């Protein structure tokens, strides 16, 4: 509960206090007037009006408070509502002491520290009391004998209003001075806190940085220790490996000598291959020449066969002409035979001649048919020969291309053979250099073996020192961890 009150704002806290006090006051007044109703001192109508004027402002204050607990309107509703109730009670009261009710509301609004609210409430109370006194003199309920009481009433209300305003003013000034002092203290406290936090952060950052360095150093020392342990173990293994490497190097020397002999054999074989390739290249070149000549001859034969084909066609035209002459001769012989038959004896000689001409025409026709068949056979033979020649020309062209491709391949082979020969020389030089390098390696292995023994001894010493350093680093790390925890608590 205390924590909840501390988290309240000033307006919220004053509203809670005012609403509680107002609720108690409203309840007591309502109970008192209901009790008077029961005793018969008040009528029901008067009590109902009192209850309405008493409860409605209170209900409005409750609703305003529930809607906004920090509302600045509630104090005005509370003050004005009670002022109306106060005026009603004051103007209808049977006893003059009811003016003291104003003290309750004046005391209730002082915590707000609102001078304007105090002036309004005090002015309403004074006006209500002046009106009440004026009505009392007018109605005759007050006389000059009551002046002392009236003076006390008016002076009490006036002084309560004035004192409430003065108290509100003093409270406001005191609060302002206290706020100013608190602000000054807060500024100093903030500066001191900022300085402390800055120093704490600096210390914490430095400790974190040192802790990180210590962790790195710890890792480095552990890594060095492990490395020295590995070096110590590796040095012994290296010495053993050097002996094994020395034996393997001797084997390499033997293999190098074998490779050297094989490379000489390869070089000799490559040289012979190059000579063989040169001979094959020359043969290919001769073949290319023969193929070119064969291609030229085939072209010539093809041209002649074309001419022969043309001559055959000419012979066919000649045979056609002979056939035409033969047909005309046969017609002439037939006409001659008919004329000889008409002439009788005088035409027998002519008939013999016509018969001979007809026989010659028949023989010529038969010979022409034979010649035509022969020419057709010759034409077929020429066509087959022409196709064979074309096929041979195509074959010669393909052979020519193949020969050219083979010649190019032989050139590539010759070039590759030269490269192999050159590489064989390079290989021989490399093997010679390898043999020299191998001898140097043997000497280096002997030197490394001696150095490895010395490194192994030094590594054991370094391993001992690293273990001591690791112990010191662990102790320093513990100290810095404690410092870091204290710095973090200071930051909090």
C-alpha positions as CSV (number, residue, x, y, z in Angstrom):
1,X,0.0,0.0,0.0
2,X,2.9,2.3,0.9
3,X,4.5,1.6,-2.4
4,X,1.3,2.4,-4.3
5,X,0.9,5.7,-2.5
6,X,4.5,6.6,-3.4
7,X,3.8,6.0,-7.1
8,X,0.8,8.3,-7.0
9,X,1.0,11.8,-8.4
10,X,0.4,14.8,-6.1
11,X,-3.0,15.6,-7.6
12,X,-4.0,11.9,-7.4
13,X,-3.0,11.7,-3.7
14,X,-4.9,14.9,-2.8
15,X,-8.0,13.8,-4.7
16,X,-8.0,10.5,-2.8
17,X,-7.7,12.2,0.5
18,X,-10.4,14.9,-0.3
19,X,-12.8,12.3,-1.7
20,X,-12.5,10.1,1.5
21,X,-12.9,13.1,3.8
22,X,-15.8,14.4,1.7
23,X,-17.5,11.0,1.7
24,X,-17.2,10.8,5.5
25,X,-18.6,14.4,5.9
26,X,-21.5,13.7,3.5
27,X,-22.4,10.5,5.3
28,X,-22.3,12.1,8.8
29,X,-24.4,15.1,7.7
30,X,-26.9,12.9,6.0
31,X,-27.2,10.7,9.1
32,X,-27.6,13.7,11.3
33,X,-30.5,15.2,9.3
34,X,-32.2,11.8,8.9
35,X,-32.0,11.5,12.7
36,X,-33.6,14.9,13.0
37,X,-36.3,13.7,10.6
38,X,-36.9,10.7,12.9
39,X,-37.0,13.0,15.9
40,X,-39.5,15.2,14.1
41,X,-37.3,18.3,14.0
42,X,-37.2,18.3,10.2
43,X,-39.8,17.6,7.5
44,X,-39.5,15.0,4.9
45,X,-39.4,17.5,2.1
46,X,-36.6,19.5,3.8
47,X,-34.7,16.2,4.4
48,X,-35.1,15.1,0.7
49,X,-33.8,18.5,-0.6
50,X,-30.9,18.2,1.8
51,X,-30.2,14.7,0.7
52,X,-30.2,15.7,-3.0
53,X,-27.9,18.7,-2.4
54,X,-25.7,16.5,-0.2
55,X,-25.4,13.4,-2.5
56,X,-25.4,14.8,-6.1
57,X,-22.1,16.7,-5.8
58,X,-20.6,13.7,-4.0
59,X,-21.8,11.3,-6.8
60,X,-20.4,13.7,-9.4
61,X,-17.0,13.8,-7.6
62,X,-16.9,10.0,-7.5
63,X,-17.7,9.7,-11.2
64,X,-15.0,12.3,-12.1
65,X,-12.5,10.5,-9.9
66,X,-13.2,7.1,-11.4
67,X,-12.8,8.5,-14.9
68,X,-9.6,10.4,-14.1
69,X,-7.9,10.0,-10.8
70,X,-5.7,13.0,-11.5
71,X,-8.6,15.2,-12.5
72,X,-8.4,19.0,-11.7
73,X,-12.1,19.5,-12.1
74,X,-13.2,17.4,-9.1
75,X,-12.1,20.1,-6.5
76,X,-14.3,22.7,-8.2
77,X,-17.3,20.3,-8.2
78,X,-16.6,19.5,-4.6
79,X,-16.3,23.1,-3.5
80,X,-19.3,24.5,-5.5
81,X,-21.5,21.5,-4.6
82,X,-20.8,21.9,-0.8
83,X,-21.2,25.7,-1.2
84,X,-24.8,25.2,-2.5
85,X,-25.5,22.8,0.4
86,X,-24.0,25.2,2.9
87,X,-26.1,28.1,1.5
88,X,-29.3,26.0,1.8
89,X,-28.5,24.9,5.3
90,X,-27.5,28.3,6.4
91,X,-30.6,30.0,5.0
92,X,-33.0,27.4,6.4
93,X,-31.3,26.6,9.7
94,X,-33.1,27.0,13.0
95,X,-29.9,27.6,14.9
96,X,-27.3,30.2,14.0
97,X,-24.3,27.9,14.7
98,X,-24.6,26.1,11.3
99,X,-22.2,28.6,9.8
100,X,-19.4,26.5,11.3
101,X,-19.9,23.9,8.4
102,X,-17.8,26.2,6.2
103,X,-14.8,25.3,8.3
104,X,-15.0,21.7,7.1
105,X,-14.8,22.6,3.3
106,X,-12.2,25.3,3.9
107,X,-9.9,22.8,5.7
108,X,-10.7,20.2,2.9
109,X,-9.5,22.4,0.0
110,X,-6.3,23.7,1.6
111,X,-4.2,20.6,0.5
112,X,-4.9,21.5,-3.2
113,X,-2.9,24.7,-2.7
114,X,-5.2,26.5,-5.2
115,X,-5.6,30.2,-4.2
116,X,-8.3,30.8,-6.8
117,X,-10.4,27.9,-5.3
118,X,-10.0,29.3,-1.8
119,X,-11.0,32.8,-2.8
120,X,-14.1,31.5,-4.6
121,X,-15.2,29.2,-1.8
122,X,-14.5,31.9,0.9
123,X,-16.4,34.6,-1.1
124,X,-19.4,32.2,-1.5
125,X,-19.4,31.5,2.2
126,X,-19.2,35.2,3.2
127,X,-22.0,36.1,0.7
128,X,-24.1,33.3,2.1
129,X,-23.6,34.4,5.6
130,X,-24.3,38.1,4.8
131,X,-27.5,37.1,3.0
132,X,-28.5,34.9,5.9
133,X,-28.0,37.8,8.4
134,X,-30.0,40.1,6.1
135,X,-32.9,37.7,5.8
136,X,-32.8,37.2,9.6
137,X,-33.2,40.9,10.3
138,X,-35.8,41.2,7.6
139,X,-37.9,38.3,8.9
140,X,-37.4,39.4,12.5
141,X,-35.7,36.2,13.6
142,X,-32.6,38.3,14.5
143,X,-32.6,41.5,16.6
144,X,-30.0,43.9,17.9
145,X,-29.6,41.6,20.9
146,X,-28.0,39.1,18.5
147,X,-25.3,41.5,17.2
148,X,-22.6,39.8,19.2
149,X,-23.4,36.4,17.7
150,X,-23.7,37.9,14.3
151,X,-20.3,39.6,14.6
152,X,-18.8,36.3,15.8
153,X,-20.4,34.5,12.8
154,X,-19.3,37.0,10.2
155,X,-15.8,37.5,11.7
156,X,-15.3,33.7,12.0
157,X,-16.3,33.1,8.4
158,X,-14.2,36.0,7.1
159,X,-11.2,34.9,9.2
160,X,-11.6,31.3,8.1
161,X,-11.6,32.4,4.4
162,X,-8.6,34.7,4.9
163,X,-6.6,32.1,6.9
164,X,-7.4,29.4,4.4
165,X,-6.1,31.7,1.6
166,X,-3.0,32.6,3.7
167,X,-2.4,28.9,4.5
168,X,-2.8,28.0,0.8
169,X,-0.4,30.7,-0.2
170,X,2.2,29.7,2.5
171,X,1.8,26.1,1.6
172,X,2.4,27.0,-2.1
173,X,5.4,29.1,-1.3
174,X,6.8,26.4,1.0
175,X,6.2,23.7,-1.6
176,X,7.8,25.9,-4.3
177,X,10.8,26.5,-2.1
178,X,11.0,22.9,-1.2
179,X,10.7,21.9,-4.9
180,X,13.5,24.4,-5.7
181,X,15.7,23.0,-2.9
182,X,14.9,19.5,-4.0
183,X,15.7,20.4,-7.6
184,X,19.0,21.9,-6.5
185,X,19.7,18.7,-4.4
186,X,18.6,16.6,-7.4
187,X,21.0,18.5,-9.7
188,X,23.9,17.9,-7.3
189,X,22.8,14.3,-6.7
190,X,22.5,13.8,-10.5
191,X,26.0,15.3,-11.0
192,X,27.5,13.2,-8.3
193,X,25.6,10.1,-9.5
194,X,26.7,10.8,-13.1
195,X,30.3,11.3,-12.0
196,X,30.2,8.1,-9.9
197,X,28.5,6.1,-12.7
198,X,31.1,7.5,-15.2
199,X,33.9,6.5,-12.9
200,X,32.3,3.2,-12.3
201,X,31.7,2.5,-16.0
202,X,35.3,3.5,-16.7
203,X,36.5,1.1,-14.0
204,X,34.1,-1.6,-15.2
205,X,35.2,-1.1,-18.8
206,X,38.9,-1.1,-17.8
207,X,38.3,-4.3,-15.8
208,X,36.4,-5.8,-18.7
209,X,39.2,-4.9,-21.0
210,X,41.8,-6.3,-18.6
211,X,39.6,-9.4,-18.1
212,X,39.5,-9.9,-21.8
213,X,43.2,-9.4,-22.0
214,X,43.7,-11.9,-19.2
215,X,41.4,-14.4,-20.9
216,X,43.4,-13.9,-24.1
217,X,46.6,-14.3,-22.1
218,X,45.3,-17.4,-20.4
219,X,44.3,-18.8,-23.7
220,X,47.7,-17.8,-25.1
221,X,49.6,-19.4,-22.2
222,X,47.5,-22.6,-22.4
223,X,48.0,-22.6,-26.2
224,X,51.8,-22.1,-25.6
225,X,51.8,-24.8,-23.0
226,X,50.0,-27.2,-25.4
227,X,52.2,-26.1,-28.3
228,X,55.3,-26.7,-26.2
229,X,54.0,-30.1,-25.2
230,X,53.3,-30.8,-28.9
231,X,56.7,-29.5,-29.9
232,X,58.4,-31.6,-27.3
233,X,56.5,-34.7,-28.5
234,X,56.9,-33.6,-32.1
235,X,60.6,-33.1,-31.8
236,X,61.1,-36.7,-30.9
237,X,58.8,-37.8,-33.6
238,X,60.6,-35.5,-36.1
239,X,64.0,-37.1,-35.2
240,X,62.5,-40.5,-35.9
241,X,60.9,-39.2,-39.1
242,X,64.3,-37.8,-40.2
243,X,65.8,-41.2,-40.0
244,X,63.0,-42.7,-42.0
245,X,63.2,-39.8,-44.4
246,X,67.0,-40.5,-44.8
247,X,66.3,-44.1,-45.8
248,X,63.5,-43.0,-48.2
249,X,65.9,-40.4,-49.7
250,X,68.4,-43.2,-50.5
251,X,65.6,-45.1,-52.2
252,X,64.8,-41.9,-54.2
253,X,68.4,-41.8,-55.4
254,X,68.1,-45.3,-56.8
255,X,64.8,-44.4,-58.5
256,X,66.3,-41.3,-59.9
257,X,69.1,-43.3,-61.5
258,X,66.5,-45.7,-63.0
259,X,64.5,-42.8,-64.3
260,X,67.6,-41.3,-65.8
261,X,68.3,-44.5,-67.8
262,X,64.7,-44.7,-68.9
263,X,64.7,-41.1,-70.0
264,X,67.8,-41.8,-72.3
265,X,66.0,-44.7,-73.8
266,X,62.8,-42.6,-74.4
267,X,65.0,-39.9,-76.0
268,X,66.5,-42.4,-78.4
269,X,63.1,-43.9,-79.3
270,X,61.7,-40.4,-79.8
271,X,64.6,-39.6,-82.2
272,X,63.9,-42.8,-84.2
273,X,60.2,-41.9,-84.2
274,X,60.9,-38.5,-85.6
275,X,62.9,-40.0,-88.5
276,X,60.1,-42.5,-89.2
277,X,57.6,-39.6,-89.2
278,X,59.7,-37.6,-91.6
279,X,59.8,-40.6,-94.0
280,X,56.0,-41.1,-93.7
281,X,55.5,-37.4,-94.3
282,X,57.5,-37.6,-97.5
283,X,55.4,-40.6,-98.6
284,X,52.2,-38.7,-97.9
285,X,53.4,-35.8,-100.0
286,X,54.2,-38.2,-102.9
287,X,50.7,-39.7,-102.5
288,X,49.2,-36.2,-102.6
289,X,51.0,-35.5,-105.9
290,X,49.7,-38.8,-107.4
291,X,46.2,-38.1,-106.2
292,X,46.3,-34.6,-107.7
293,X,47.5,-36.1,-111.1
294,X,44.9,-38.8,-110.9
295,X,42.3,-36.1,-110.3
296,X,43.5,-34.1,-113.2
297,X,43.4,-37.2,-115.5
298,X,39.9,-38.1,-114.3
299,X,38.8,-34.6,-115.2
300,X,40.3,-35.0,-118.7
301,X,38.6,-38.3,-119.2
302,X,35.3,-36.9,-118.1
303,X,35.7,-34.1,-120.6
304,X,36.4,-36.6,-123.4
305,X,33.5,-38.8,-122.3
306,X,31.3,-35.7,-122.6
307,X,32.5,-35.1,-126.1
308,X,32.0,-38.8,-126.9
309,X,28.4,-38.6,-125.6
310,X,27.8,-35.6,-127.9
311,X,29.3,-37.5,-130.9
312,X,26.9,-40.4,-130.1
313,X,24.0,-38.1,-130.2
314,X,25.3,-36.9,-133.6
315,X,25.5,-40.5,-134.8
316,X,21.9,-41.0,-133.8
317,X,20.9,-38.0,-135.9
318,X,22.8,-39.5,-138.8
319,X,21.1,-42.9,-138.3
320,X,17.8,-41.1,-138.3
321,X,18.7,-39.5,-141.6
322,X,19.7,-42.9,-143.1
323,X,16.4,-44.3,-141.9
324,X,14.6,-41.5,-143.7
325,X,16.6,-42.2,-146.9
326,X,15.9,-45.9,-146.6
327,X,12.1,-45.3,-146.3
328,X,12.1,-43.0,-149.3
329,X,14.2,-45.7,-151.2
330,X,11.7,-48.4,-150.3
331,X,8.8,-46.1,-151.5
332,X,10.7,-45.4,-154.7
333,X,11.4,-49.2,-155.2
334,X,7.7,-49.9,-154.7
335,X,6.6,-47.3,-157.2
336,X,9.2,-48.6,-159.7
337,X,7.8,-52.2,-159.3
338,X,4.3,-50.9,-159.9
339,X,5.4,-49.0,-163.0
340,X,7.4,-52.0,-164.3
341,X,4.3,-54.2,-163.9
342,X,2.3,-51.8,-166.0
343,X,5.0,-51.7,-168.7
344,X,4.9,-55.4,-169.1
345,X,7.9,-56.9,-171.0
346,X,9.4,-53.5,-171.5
347,X,9.6,-52.9,-167.8
348,X,11.1,-56.2,-166.7
349,X,14.6,-54.8,-166.6
350,X,13.4,-51.9,-164.7
351,X,11.6,-54.3,-162.4
352,X,14.9,-56.1,-161.7
353,X,16.5,-52.8,-160.8
354,X,13.6,-51.9,-158.6
355,X,13.9,-55.3,-156.9
356,X,17.6,-54.8,-156.3
357,X,16.9,-51.3,-154.9
358,X,14.2,-52.7,-152.6
359,X,16.7,-55.4,-151.4
360,X,19.4,-52.7,-150.8
361,X,16.8,-50.6,-148.9
362,X,15.9,-53.6,-146.8
363,X,19.6,-54.3,-146.1
364,X,20.2,-50.7,-145.3
365,X,17.2,-50.7,-142.9
366,X,18.5,-53.8,-141.2
367,X,22.0,-52.3,-141.0
368,X,20.5,-49.1,-139.6
369,X,18.7,-51.0,-136.9
370,X,21.9,-52.9,-136.0
371,X,23.8,-49.6,-135.9
372,X,21.1,-48.0,-133.8
373,X,21.2,-50.9,-131.3
374,X,25.0,-50.7,-131.2
375,X,24.9,-46.9,-130.7
376,X,22.4,-47.4,-127.8
377,X,24.7,-50.0,-126.2
378,X,27.7,-47.7,-126.7
379,X,25.7,-44.8,-125.1
380,X,24.8,-47.0,-122.1
381,X,28.4,-48.0,-121.8
382,X,29.6,-44.4,-122.0
383,X,27.0,-43.4,-119.4
384,X,28.3,-46.2,-117.0
385,X,31.9,-45.2,-117.7
386,X,31.0,-41.5,-117.1
387,X,29.4,-42.5,-113.7
388,X,32.4,-44.6,-112.8
389,X,34.7,-41.7,-113.7
390,X,32.6,-39.3,-111.6
391,X,32.8,-41.8,-108.7
392,X,36.5,-42.1,-109.2
393,X,36.8,-38.3,-109.2
394,X,34.8,-38.1,-105.9
395,X,37.0,-40.8,-104.5
396,X,40.1,-39.0,-105.6
397,X,38.8,-35.8,-103.9
398,X,38.1,-37.7,-100.7
399,X,41.6,-39.4,-100.9
400,X,43.1,-35.9,-101.5
401,X,41.3,-34.6,-98.4
402,X,42.3,-37.6,-96.3
403,X,45.9,-37.3,-97.5
404,X,45.9,-33.6,-96.6
405,X,44.5,-34.4,-93.2
406,X,47.0,-37.2,-92.8
407,X,49.8,-34.8,-93.8
408,X,48.6,-32.2,-91.2
409,X,48.4,-35.0,-88.6
410,X,52.0,-36.1,-89.5
411,X,53.1,-32.5,-89.0
412,X,51.4,-32.4,-85.6
413,X,53.0,-35.7,-84.7
414,X,56.3,-34.4,-85.9
415,X,55.9,-31.3,-83.7
416,X,54.8,-33.4,-80.7
417,X,57.8,-35.7,-81.2
418,X,60.1,-32.7,-81.2
419,X,58.4,-31.4,-78.1
420,X,58.8,-34.8,-76.4
421,X,62.4,-34.9,-77.5
422,X,62.9,-31.4,-76.0
423,X,61.0,-32.5,-72.8
424,X,63.2,-35.6,-72.6
425,X,66.2,-33.3,-72.5
426,X,64.6,-31.1,-69.9
427,X,63.6,-34.2,-67.9
428,X,67.2,-35.4,-68.0
429,X,68.4,-32.0,-66.7
430,X,65.7,-32.0,-64.0
431,X,66.7,-35.5,-62.9
432,X,70.3,-34.3,-62.7
433,X,69.3,-31.3,-60.6
434,X,67.1,-33.6,-58.5
435,X,70.0,-35.8,-57.8
436,X,72.0,-32.8,-56.6
437,X,69.1,-31.5,-54.5
438,X,68.6,-35.0,-53.0
439,X,72.2,-34.9,-51.8
440,X,71.6,-31.5,-50.3
441,X,68.5,-32.8,-48.6
442,X,70.5,-35.6,-47.0
443,X,72.9,-33.1,-45.5
444,X,69.9,-30.9,-44.3
445,X,68.3,-33.9,-42.7
446,X,71.4,-34.6,-40.7
447,X,71.6,-30.9,-39.6
448,X,67.8,-30.8,-38.8
449,X,68.2,-34.0,-36.7
450,X,70.8,-32.3,-34.5
451,X,68.8,-29.1,-34.3
452,X,65.6,-31.1,-33.4
453,X,67.3,-32.6,-30.4
454,X,68.3,-29.2,-29.1
455,X,64.7,-27.8,-29.7
456,X,63.3,-30.8,-27.8
457,X,65.5,-29.8,-24.7
458,X,64.5,-26.1,-25.0
459,X,60.8,-27.1,-25.4
460,X,60.8,-29.0,-22.1
461,X,62.2,-25.9,-20.3
462,X,59.6,-23.6,-22.0
463,X,56.8,-26.1,-21.0
464,X,57.8,-25.8,-17.4
465,X,57.9,-22.0,-17.5
466,X,54.5,-21.9,-19.3
467,X,52.9,-24.0,-16.5
468,X,54.1,-21.5,-13.9
469,X,52.8,-18.6,-16.0
470,X,49.4,-20.3,-16.4
471,X,49.1,-20.6,-12.6
472,X,49.9,-16.8,-12.2
473,X,47.4,-15.9,-14.9
474,X,44.7,-17.9,-13.1
475,X,45.4,-16.1,-9.8
476,X,45.2,-12.6,-11.6
477,X,42.0,-13.6,-13.4
478,X,40.4,-14.4,-10.0
479,X,41.4,-11.0,-8.6
480,X,40.0,-9.2,-11.7
481,X,36.8,-11.1,-11.5
482,X,36.2,-9.9,-8.0
483,X,37.0,-6.3,-9.0
484,X,34.6,-6.6,-11.9
485,X,31.7,-7.9,-9.7
486,X,32.3,-5.0,-7.3
487,X,32.2,-2.5,-10.2
488,X,29.0,-4.0,-11.5
489,X,27.4,-3.7,-8.1
490,X,28.5,0.0,-7.9
491,X,26.9,0.6,-11.4
492,X,23.6,-0.9,-10.1
